[in-house]
Amino acid sequence: MYKIIKDKRFVFGAIILLIILGVVGFWFWREAVFSKQILKLEILGPDSAKAGDEIIYTIKYKNNGNFVLEKPRLIFELPENSLNEDSKTRFTEDLEDIYPGEENTKEFKGRIFGKEGDVKKAKATLTYIPKNLSARYESDTILATKIESVPLTLTYDMPTNVEKGKEISYSINYFSNIEYPLENLSIKIDPVEGFNFKSANPSSLDNTEWKLNTLNKGQGGRITISGLINSETGGHLNFSAKIGIWQDGSFIVLKETNQEMSITQPRLLISQSINGSPDYSSSPGETLSYQISFQNVGSTSFSNLFATVNLEGKAYDFSTLQSSIGQVDQNGRAVVFSPSQVSQLKNLYPQQKVSVSFSIQLKESLPDSSSQTIKSFVNVLDISQEFVTKVSSQLNFSQKAYRSSTNGIDNFGPIPPKVGESTSYNIVWSVQNATSNLKNVRIKAVLPQNVSLVDNLYPEREASHLSFDSLSRQLVWLAGDLSENSSKSLTLQIVLQPVTFHIGTAPSIIGQATVFADDQFTGATIQKTISSINTTLPDDQSNSGGGVVQ
């Protein structure tokens, strides 16, 4: 009897175990028989495109199975370096359940950027859970689009052959035909061994990158670079430039160009100096004394050399062009030197050097910043040499004194001044900048004995920038920076206490003042000095009481 009961329990347990195994097996069978291939997922779009094109990516998906696909989630990633109006490159979207046989689409837009020949890949991923199953499945696909062209022009304008030791200028030209405004755009160049970089227009902070303004379709520009060739004869210089956009801290190259230059043996070395300096920075209104030198560095002599110097620049006052040994042409923009005027040009022997000279004055005022560059073009035989000179900003400075109330500061004391009594005056410093940006503008002057500075000035915020050294009696105003077409002024009050030896004279109340400024275009420090002022106050029309001390 006990054995029968035991057998029944064993059979019952076995049946329960078989049921559990059947349920588990059925579950795994259902999971196993489901194939993610029943979801058809594809990206529709072009196989090729131009850089900057806006591409519409169509994500197409279809349920080819008998299961409802629940909780589907679509993830779409634009190709690397793409741009989107929302500044997004990755999109996640929860979809409605996908029923058997159901087909649907989603669209995304983006602009692709890169170099010609680059292949850009868009990726779509769709995850879902088949009905009555627990696992989440994933299907993905990609679309590769090749950049067939980049509607950007980037070219060099430079000679293919140049002599060793010659100073040259070359240009990088760029132009856009892309149907989209390019922002955060830069042009970068690689340093060239054998080329000594001197200057560029527009200028660059590191001489390797130029940040450009937004470039619309049909717009372009030019970067001009000057430097000295110091590579050995027979060698080659390789110039390389790239144009691209900055995105998330990475530089995306859109176009690049290369140019090779061969170095040849010089025959005639041409050099220039202005006012005795080969790297002179000029100022408005000054007279420039040019010296052009020719040295025969070849092995044979030159006979009957004619040299022409052409001048170009808005800053020149061409009516002042003159030369004692050269002939100024009729339009006043060139000087010609002939063997009949310069005897050494009749025969220039190997290693011999000859110099010619002329002078010209610059205009007192410059019309705009484009006039801050002047050029001289020297031509002799079949050799030409360009020299570029920068003109500093026009810095205007005035120092005036008033007895009358100025900027709310009232004066006191007798006029004319009297021995034993104090008389106050207002000093006004004004500085104006015309063209390039100026840094560290400062004004210095010396106060005479018996003249003191009082704590009264306008504007009051400049008090922290004004200092007076009682030992040297030097007065200094740190005016700061001045941008193009800007100005600053300061009104300060001083007090004169005349002494006996001042009687019958008009003593000085402030010494000559000098303004200094660092010109950001030329890199030079410019300065201008204004004469001292005495008690006659030449700029104060209301000073009818006279300035002679009583």
Secondary structure, 3 states (H helix, E strand, C coil): CHHHHHHHHHHHHHHHHHHHHHHHHHHHHHHHHCCHHHEEEEEECCCEEECCCEEEEEEEEEECCCCCEEEEEEEEECCCCCECCCCCCEEEEECCCECCCCEEEEEEEEECCCCCCCEEEEEEEEEEEECCCCCCEEEEEEEEEEEEECCEEEEEECCCEEECCCEEEEEEEEEECCCCCECCEEEEECCCCCEEEEEEECCCCCCCEEEECCECCCCEEEEEEEEEECCCCCCEEEEEEEEEEEECCEEEEEEEEEEEEEEECCCEEEEEEECCECCCCECCCCEEEEEEEEEECCCCCEECCCEEEEEECCCEEEEEEECCCCEECCCCCEEEECCCCCHHHCEECCCCEEEEEEEEEECCCCCCHHHHEEEEEEEECCEEEEEEEEECCCEEEEEEEECCCECCECCCCCCCCCCCCCEEEEEEEEEEECCCCEEEEEEEEECCCCEEEEEEEECHHHHHHEEEECCCCEEEEEEEEECCCEEEEEEEEEEECCCHHHECCCCEEECCEEEEEEECCCCCEEEEEECCEECCCCCCCCCCCCCCEC
